[in-house]
Amino acid sequence: MNFLSHFYFDRKSDNCYLILGTMLPDLLKNADKTIVLHPEKLHHTDSAVNSIIKGWNKHLEVDRYFHSADFFLQHSHELKKLLRPAIESSPVKPFFLGHIALELILDNLLLTTQKITVDDFYDHLGGCKTPVINEFLVAAGLKDTAIFFKFYDGFKKSRYLYTYAETQQIAYALKRICMRVWKDPFTPQHEEAINKVLVKYRESLLNNFMSVFDEIEGKLTN
């Protein structure tokens, strides 16, 4: 799941460090794909750091349930088939695109149906203190935390997730993600074709997309 879908499960929490923890596996991956941390069994003397660890573990739990759900398996496969002709001659793998496209559509639907707000998401991140985050990263084994904070500060400043509410921007968001792996993933023609597929598929999910969130919420241990 993507950032906002993870946020959904803790949308009522007042613990910014727990919420940050649920984002950190993906934030770190985006900051530098070579960063690999495994803080799952860490325990710290600082309760705020422990909240980050708890959030990290919840992220892994949510992703495990999501990727094994029939909803994910069915719709990522269907999107893969629909997107394959739209990206003909592109280096991007249809399976990868179907997976990421579904996650972005879910984020968009959460926003456009007012299940969550981006303001709340960024307010929580803004409430977390840098020394606490740094302490977590060091305890988890990251030697050069400056790499992360350079990305993280830009992530917060750009407020990029607001664009996820704009259905026409989903194809562009997909392109940005694919550019981390492929230098020139799509032509303008690819983007136009992708957008047509995604807009139509989004409409088909509008009435039942919450089923996967309800299913996962029923399985979560805390």
Backbone hydrogen bonds in HBPLUS format (Angstrom, degrees):
<---DONOR---> <-ACCEPTOR-->    atom                        ^
c    i                          cat <-CA-CA->   ^        H-A-AA   ^      H-
h    n   atom  resd res      DA  || num        DHA   H-A  angle D-A-AA Bond
n    s   type  num  typ     dist DA aas  dist angle  dist       angle   num
A0006-HIS N   A0002-ASN O   3.04 MM   4  6.31 156.6  2.10 160.2 167.5     1
A0007-PHE N   A0003-PHE O   2.98 MM   4  6.27 153.0  2.06 146.6 155.0     2
A0008-TYR N   A0004-LEU O   3.08 MM   4  6.28 139.8  2.25 138.5 147.6     3
A0009-PHE N   A0006-HIS O   3.30 MM   3  5.97 137.8  2.49 113.7 120.9     4
A0010-ASP N   A0007-PHE O   2.94 MM   3  5.47 151.8  2.02 117.5 126.2     5
A0011-ARG N   A0008-TYR O   3.33 MM   3  5.01 167.9  2.34 106.8 105.4     6
A0013-SER N   A0010-ASP O   3.00 MM   3  5.27 163.2  2.03 113.3 118.7     7
A0019-ILE N   A0015-ASN O   3.25 MM   4  6.59 163.7  2.27 153.0 157.1     8
A0020-LEU N   A0016-CYS O   2.84 MM   4  6.06 158.7  1.88 146.8 153.2     9
A0021-GLY N   A0017-TYR O   2.93 MM   4  6.04 154.6  2.00 140.0 147.0    10
A0022-THR N   A0018-LEU O   3.16 MM   4  6.55 141.9  2.31 143.2 152.6    11
A0022-THR N   A0019-ILE O   3.11 MM   3  5.21 125.0  2.43  97.4 111.0    12
A0023-MET N   A0020-LEU O   2.91 MM   3  5.14 143.7  2.04 104.9 116.4    13
A0024-LEU N   A0020-LEU O   2.96 MM   4  6.13 136.4  2.15 150.5 163.8    14
A0026-ASP N   A0023-MET O   3.12 MM   3  5.83 124.0  2.45 120.0 131.3    15
A0027-LEU N   A0023-MET O   2.96 MM   4  6.08 160.0  2.00 151.1 156.5    16
A0028-LEU N   A0024-LEU O   2.87 MM   4  5.80 171.1  1.87 155.7 157.0    17
A0029-LYS N   A0025-PRO O   3.27 MM   4  6.31 152.1  2.35 131.3 138.9    18
A0030-ASN N   A0026-ASP O   2.93 MM   4  6.11 152.1  2.00 146.2 153.3    19
A0031-ALA N   A0027-LEU O   2.88 MM   4  6.10 145.3  2.00 143.6 153.8    20
A0032-ASP N   A0028-LEU O   3.03 MM   4  6.22 161.6  2.06 152.5 155.4    21
A0035-ILE N   A0032-ASP O   2.95 MM   3  5.72 169.3  1.97 127.3 130.8    22
A0042-LEU N   A0039-PRO O   2.99 MM   3  5.22 167.8  2.00 117.8 121.5    23
A0050-ASN N   A0046-ASP O   3.08 MM   4  6.46 155.8  2.14 148.8 156.1    24
A0051-SER N   A0047-SER O   2.93 MM   4  6.20 136.0  2.13 137.6 149.3    25
A0052-ILE N   A0048-ALA O   3.12 MM   4  6.53 146.0  2.24 142.3 150.8    26
A0052-ILE N   A0049-VAL O   3.07 MM   3  5.09 119.5  2.46  94.6 109.5    27
A0053-ILE N   A0049-VAL O   3.03 MM   4  6.43 156.6  2.09 149.4 155.6    28
A0054-LYS N   A0050-ASN O   2.90 MM   4  6.13 155.6  1.96 143.3 150.1    29
A0055-GLY N   A0051-SER O   2.91 MM   4  6.15 156.1  1.97 145.2 151.5    30
A0056-TRP N   A0052-ILE O   2.84 MM   4  6.12 155.2  1.90 150.8 158.1    31
A0057-ASN N   A0053-ILE O   3.00 MM   4  6.30 162.2  2.04 152.5 155.9    32
A0058-LYS N   A0054-LYS O   2.99 MM   4  6.26 146.3  2.10 142.2 152.1    33
A0059-HIS N   A0055-GLY O   2.93 MM   4  6.23 150.5  2.02 149.6 157.0    34
A0060-LEU N   A0056-TRP O   3.20 MM   4  6.61 156.4  2.26 148.9 154.0    35
A0061-GLU N   A0057-ASN O   3.00 MM   4  6.26 151.9  2.08 142.8 150.9    36
A0062-VAL N   A0058-LYS O   2.85 MM   4  6.08 166.0  1.87 157.0 159.6    37
A0063-ASP N   A0059-HIS O   3.00 MM   4  6.18 169.1  2.01 153.0 156.1    38
A0064-ARG N   A0060-LEU O   2.99 MM   4  6.10 150.8  2.08 140.6 148.7    39
A0065-TYR N   A0061-GLU O   3.08 MM   4  6.39 160.3  2.12 152.4 156.5    40
A0066-PHE N   A0062-VAL O   2.85 MM   4  6.03 160.8  1.89 154.5 160.9    41
A0067-HIS N   A0063-ASP O   2.95 MM   4  5.97 173.7  1.95 151.7 153.3    42
A0069-ALA N   A0066-PHE O   3.10 MM   3  5.18 157.2  2.15 105.2 112.4    43
A0073-LEU N   A0069-ALA O   3.08 MM   4  6.40 173.3  2.09 159.2 160.4    44
A0074-GLN N   A0070-ASP O   2.83 MM   4  5.87 165.0  1.85 153.2 157.3    45
A0075-HIS N   A0071-PHE O   3.01 MM   4  6.04 171.0  2.02 151.0 153.6    46
A0076-SER N   A0072-PHE O   2.92 MM   4  5.67 160.6  1.95 149.1 154.8    47
A0077-HIS N   A0073-LEU O   3.37 MM   4  6.08 149.1  2.48 126.8 134.9    48
A0078-GLU N   A0074-GLN O   3.00 MM   4  6.23 155.3  2.06 143.5 150.8    49
A0079-LEU N   A0075-HIS O   2.94 MM   4  6.01 161.3  1.98 142.4 147.5    50
A0080-LYS N   A0076-SER O   2.97 MM   4  6.06 150.5  2.05 137.6 146.0    51
A0081-LYS N   A0077-HIS O   3.12 MM   4  6.45 157.5  2.17 148.7 153.0    52
A0082-LEU N   A0078-GLU O   3.02 MM   4  6.31 158.6  2.07 149.0 155.1    53
A0083-LEU N   A0079-LEU O   2.81 MM   4  5.85 151.8  1.88 153.1 159.9    54
A0084-ARG N   A0080-LYS O   3.08 MM   4  6.05 136.0  2.28 143.0 152.4    55
A0086-ALA N   A0083-LEU O   2.96 MM   3  4.99 121.1  2.32  99.3 115.8    56
A0087-ILE N   A0083-LEU O   3.12 MM   4  6.37 129.9  2.38 154.5 167.0    57
A0087-ILE N   A0084-ARG O   3.28 MM   3  5.55 147.2  2.40 104.4 112.9    58
A0090-SER N   A0087-ILE O   2.88 MM   3  5.30 158.3  1.92 139.3 140.6    59
A0097-LEU N   A0093-LYS O   3.05 MM   4  6.35 162.3  2.08 156.3 161.9    60
A0098-GLY N   A0094-PRO O   2.83 MM   4  6.00 160.1  1.87 152.8 157.6    61
A0099-HIS N   A0095-PHE O   3.10 MM   4  6.27 158.7  2.15 149.3 154.3    62
A0100-ILE N   A0096-PHE O   3.07 MM   4  6.31 174.0  2.07 157.4 157.7    63
A0101-ALA N   A0097-LEU O   2.81 MM   4  5.77 159.6  1.85 149.7 156.5    64
A0102-LEU N   A0098-GLY O   3.17 MM   4  6.18 158.7  2.22 139.2 144.0    65
A0103-GLU N   A0099-HIS O   3.34 MM   4  6.66 158.7  2.39 145.2 150.5    66
A0104-LEU N   A0100-ILE O   3.00 MM   4  6.30 156.4  2.06 153.2 159.5    67
A0105-ILE N   A0101-ALA O   2.93 MM   4  6.14 156.5  1.98 151.6 158.2    68
A0106-LEU N   A0102-LEU O   3.02 MM   4  6.27 155.7  2.08 148.9 155.0    69
A0107-ASP N   A0103-GLU O   3.12 MM   4  6.42 156.3  2.18 144.2 150.0    70
A0108-ASN N   A0104-LEU O   2.95 MM   4  6.20 162.3  1.99 149.7 154.5    71
A0109-LEU N   A0105-ILE O   2.89 MM   4  6.15 157.2  1.95 150.9 156.8    72
A0110-LEU N   A0106-LEU O   2.99 MM   4  6.21 156.4  2.04 151.0 156.6    73
A0111-LEU N   A0107-ASP O   3.16 MM   4  6.44 154.7  2.23 148.3 154.6    74
A0112-THR N   A0108-ASN O   2.86 MM   4  6.06 171.5  1.87 158.5 161.1    75
A0113-THR N   A0109-LEU O   3.02 MM   4  5.85 134.6  2.23 140.0 148.1    76
A0115-LYS N   A0110-LEU O   2.87 MM   5  5.06 147.1  1.97 157.6 163.3    77
A0114-GLN N   A0111-LEU O   3.06 MM   3  5.07 160.9  2.10 106.8 110.6    78
A0121-PHE N   A0117-THR O   3.44 MM   4  6.75 158.0  2.49 140.1 145.7    79
A0122-TYR N   A0118-VAL O   3.00 MM   4  6.30 169.0  2.02 163.8 163.0    80
A0123-ASP N   A0119-ASP O   2.88 MM   4  6.00 151.2  1.96 149.5 158.7    81
A0124-HIS N   A0120-ASP O   3.10 MM   4  6.29 155.0  2.16 148.6 153.2    82
A0125-LEU N   A0121-PHE O   3.25 MM   4  6.65 161.9  2.29 148.1 152.6    83
A0126-GLY N   A0122-TYR O   2.89 MM   4  6.05 155.2  1.95 147.2 154.3    84
A0127-GLY N   A0123-ASP O   3.17 MM   4  6.37 124.5  2.49 135.8 148.7    85
A0127-GLY N   A0124-HIS O   3.06 MM   3  5.19 141.9  2.21 100.6 111.7    86
A0128-CYS N   A0125-LEU O   3.24 MM   3  5.62 164.1  2.27 111.5 116.2    87
A0132-VAL N   A0129-LYS O   3.12 MM   3  5.58 126.4  2.42 109.3 122.0    88
A0133-ILE N   A0129-LYS O   3.20 MM   4  6.58 162.6  2.23 154.8 159.9    89
A0134-ASN N   A0130-THR O   2.83 MM   4  6.01 165.6  1.85 161.2 165.7    90
A0135-GLU N   A0131-PRO O   2.92 MM   4  6.03 152.8  1.99 138.8 146.1    91
A0136-PHE N   A0132-VAL O   3.05 MM   4  6.37 155.8  2.11 148.6 154.3    92
A0137-LEU N   A0133-ILE O   3.01 MM   4  6.33 165.4  2.03 154.2 157.6    93
A0138-VAL N   A0134-ASN O   2.91 MM   4  6.13 163.0  1.94 156.5 160.7    94
A0139-ALA N   A0135-GLU O   2.94 MM   4  6.03 163.6  1.97 147.2 152.3    95
A0140-ALA N   A0136-PHE O   2.86 MM   4  6.06 140.4  2.02 146.5 158.2    96
A0142-LEU N   A0137-LEU O   2.90 MM   5  5.41 165.5  1.92 154.8 149.9    97
A0141-GLY N   A0138-VAL O   2.98 MM   3  5.12 152.8  2.06 102.7 111.5    98
A0148-PHE N   A0145-THR O   3.06 MM   3  5.35 120.2  2.43 102.9 116.5    99
A0149-PHE N   A0145-THR O   3.07 MM   4  6.42 168.9  2.08 159.2 161.2   100
A0150-LYS N   A0146-ALA O   3.00 MM   4  6.02 152.1  2.08 147.7 153.4   101
A0151-PHE N   A0148-PHE O   3.06 MM   3  5.37 115.6  2.50 104.1 118.5   102
A0152-TYR N   A0148-PHE O   2.81 MM   4  6.01 170.6  1.82 160.0 163.2   103
A0153-ASP N   A0149-PHE O   2.93 MM   4  5.80 165.5  1.96 142.3 145.7   104
A0155-PHE N   A0151-PHE O   2.83 MM   4  6.09 150.8  1.91 151.5 161.3   105
A0156-LYS N   A0152-TYR O   2.99 MM   4  6.26 159.1  2.04 152.0 155.7   106
A0157-LYS N   A0153-ASP O   3.01 MM   4  6.13 157.0  2.07 142.7 149.7   107
A0158-SER N   A0154-GLY O   2.92 MM   4  5.94 158.2  1.97 150.1 154.6   108
A0162-TYR N   A0159-ARG O   3.24 MM   3  6.13 167.9  2.26 123.0 126.5   109
A0163-THR N   A0160-TYR O   3.00 MM   3  5.93 155.0  2.06 126.2 131.0   110
A0164-TYR N   A0161-LEU O   3.07 MM   3  5.37 153.5  2.14 106.8 114.7   111
A0165-ALA N   A0162-TYR O   3.26 MM   3  6.03 168.6  2.28 118.6 121.8   112
A0166-GLU N   A0163-THR O   2.95 MM   3  5.41 160.0  1.99 114.0 120.6   113
A0169-GLN N   A0166-GLU O   2.77 MM   3  5.38 157.9  1.81 121.1 128.9   114
A0170-ILE N   A0167-THR O   3.24 MM   3  5.65 171.1  2.25 114.7 117.4   115
A0173-ALA N   A0169-GLN O   2.95 MM   4  6.26 156.8  2.01 154.3 161.1   116
A0174-LEU N   A0170-ILE O   2.92 MM   4  6.21 153.1  1.99 149.0 156.5   117
A0175-LYS N   A0171-ALA O   3.00 MM   4  6.29 151.6  2.08 142.1 149.7   118
A0176-ARG N   A0172-TYR O   2.99 MM   4  6.34 155.9  2.05 150.9 156.4   119
A0177-ILE N   A0173-ALA O   3.14 MM   4  6.42 157.0  2.19 147.9 153.3   120
A0178-CYS N   A0174-LEU O   2.92 MM   4  6.19 162.8  1.95 154.3 159.2   121
A0179-MET N   A0175-LYS O   2.91 MM   4  6.09 139.6  2.08 146.5 157.4   122
A0180-ARG N   A0177-ILE O   3.16 MM   3  5.72 161.3  2.20 111.8 117.6   123
A0181-VAL N   A0178-CYS O   2.92 MM   3  5.50 154.3  1.99 114.8 122.7   124
A0182-TRP N   A0178-CYS O   2.81 MM   4  5.95 173.3  1.81 161.5 163.8   125
A0190-HIS N   A0187-THR O   3.03 MM   3  5.05 117.6  2.43  97.2 112.4   126
A0191-GLU N   A0187-THR O   3.03 MM   4  6.41 163.1  2.06 157.1 160.7   127
A0192-GLU N   A0188-PRO O   3.04 MM   4  6.26 156.8  2.09 145.3 150.9   128
A0193-ALA N   A0189-GLN O   3.05 MM   4  6.26 162.1  2.08 147.8 152.5   129
A0194-ILE N   A0190-HIS O   2.79 MM   4  6.01 162.5  1.82 159.9 165.4   130
A0195-ASN N   A0191-GLU O   2.90 MM   4  6.00 160.3  1.94 146.6 152.2   131
A0196-LYS N   A0192-GLU O   3.19 MM   4  6.45 153.4  2.26 144.4 150.1   132
A0197-VAL N   A0193-ALA O   3.27 MM   4  6.57 157.7  2.32 146.4 151.6   133
A0198-LEU N   A0194-ILE O   2.93 MM   4  6.21 164.6  1.96 158.3 162.6   134
A0199-VAL N   A0195-ASN O   2.93 MM   4  6.01 166.2  1.94 154.6 157.8   135
A0200-LYS N   A0196-LYS O   3.30 MM   4  6.32 164.1  2.32 141.0 145.3   136
A0201-TYR N   A0197-VAL O   2.91 MM   4  6.09 157.5  1.96 148.1 155.3   137
A0202-ARG N   A0198-LEU O   2.82 MM   4  5.88 157.1  1.87 148.2 154.3   138
A0203-GLU N   A0199-VAL O   3.36 MM   4  6.59 155.0  2.42 140.9 145.8   139
A0204-SER N   A0200-LYS O   3.31 MM   4  6.68 144.9  2.44 140.0 149.1   140
A0204-SER N   A0201-TYR O   3.01 MM   3  5.05 120.5  2.38  95.5 110.9   141
A0205-LEU N   A0201-TYR O   3.20 MM   4  6.55 130.7  2.46 144.0 156.6   142
A0205-LEU N   A0202-ARG O   3.07 MM   3  5.25 140.0  2.23 101.9 113.2   143
A0206-LEU N   A0203-GLU O   3.39 MM   3  5.22 148.8  2.49  95.5 104.0   144
A0208-ASN N   A0205-LEU O   3.08 MM   3  5.60 147.9  2.18 115.8 125.0   145
A0209-PHE N   A0205-LEU O   2.91 MM   4  5.30 128.5  2.18 175.1 166.4   146
A0211-SER N   A0208-ASN O   3.11 MM   3  5.73 162.1  2.14 117.7 123.3   147
A0214-ASP N   A0210-MET O   2.91 MM   4  6.16 163.1  1.93 159.5 164.1   148
A0215-GLU N   A0211-SER O   2.94 MM   4  6.07 153.7  2.01 141.5 149.0   149
A0216-ILE N   A0212-VAL O   3.03 MM   4  6.19 164.5  2.05 144.6 148.2   150
A0217-GLU N   A0213-PHE O   2.87 MM   4  5.97 163.7  1.90 149.8 155.2   151
A0218-GLY N   A0214-ASP O   3.07 MM   4  6.18 146.9  2.18 141.6 149.2   152
A0219-LYS N   A0216-ILE O   2.92 MM   3  5.16 145.5  2.04 106.0 116.8   153
A0220-LEU N   A0216-ILE O   3.12 MM   4  6.33 132.6  2.35 152.1 165.3   154
